[in-house]
Amino acid sequence: MSRIALFLNGLAPKKLPQLKQFDKIYCTDGAYNYLKKLGVKVDVVSGDFDSMDPDEVSSETEVVKTMDQDFTDFEKALQLIKERNFKEVYVYGSSGMEHDHFLGNLSTGLKFKDDLALVFFDDYSYFFFADKSTTLDNYKGRIISLYPFPYAKGITTKGLKYPLSNEDLDLTERIGIRNQAIEDQVIIEFKEGHLLVFIKMDK
């Protein structure tokens, strides 16, 4: 499976990931400048270029102008990646800065979760929309939060300090943050809705 790194114009990561693990580096136009300063060779930059001049982009980088204002640059970038038949996307710069953008990015991720394997990263954690049955290996001792978006029903977990047994989480009533893995393997299953899993980074 080809893996793409996609950088957005949120809070730039303090430490870049190992870029050799990716087949391509994509970014939105707002993220291009900070990647350029960090010396990152970008394969594709897309967006409406309201925050930079496309003529400033390196000749080695493909420029894809996406002018439709009905969609965010993140959504247009994911659509482009999907059309090019990539499946796995690691997303950086989706959080921090303006919180409305972060929530919007989560909503966009939800739209594409059935077509793309999306994992979001920031300096503190990584997070993703869980499948109805999700297994995590080698996570003993890690802080794991379960966040309904906006609800998830019939949740059963194994390997967590505070297990759930066919229980419901709802954004307005009950969420499942700051749990902890007490076994190497954690299993999360649910029947209905959408569930975000946040995993705290190792120090």
Secondary structure, 3 states (H helix, E strand, C coil): CCEEEEECCCCCCCCCCCHHHCCEEEEEHHHHHHHHHCCCCCCEEEECCCCCCHHHCCCCCEEEECCCCCCCHHHHHHHHHHHCCCCEEEEECCCCCCHHHHHHHHHHHHHHCCCCEEEEECCCEEEEECCCEEEEECCCCCEEEEEEEEEEEEEEEECECCCCCCEEEECCCECEEEEEECCCEEEEECCEEEEEEEEECCC
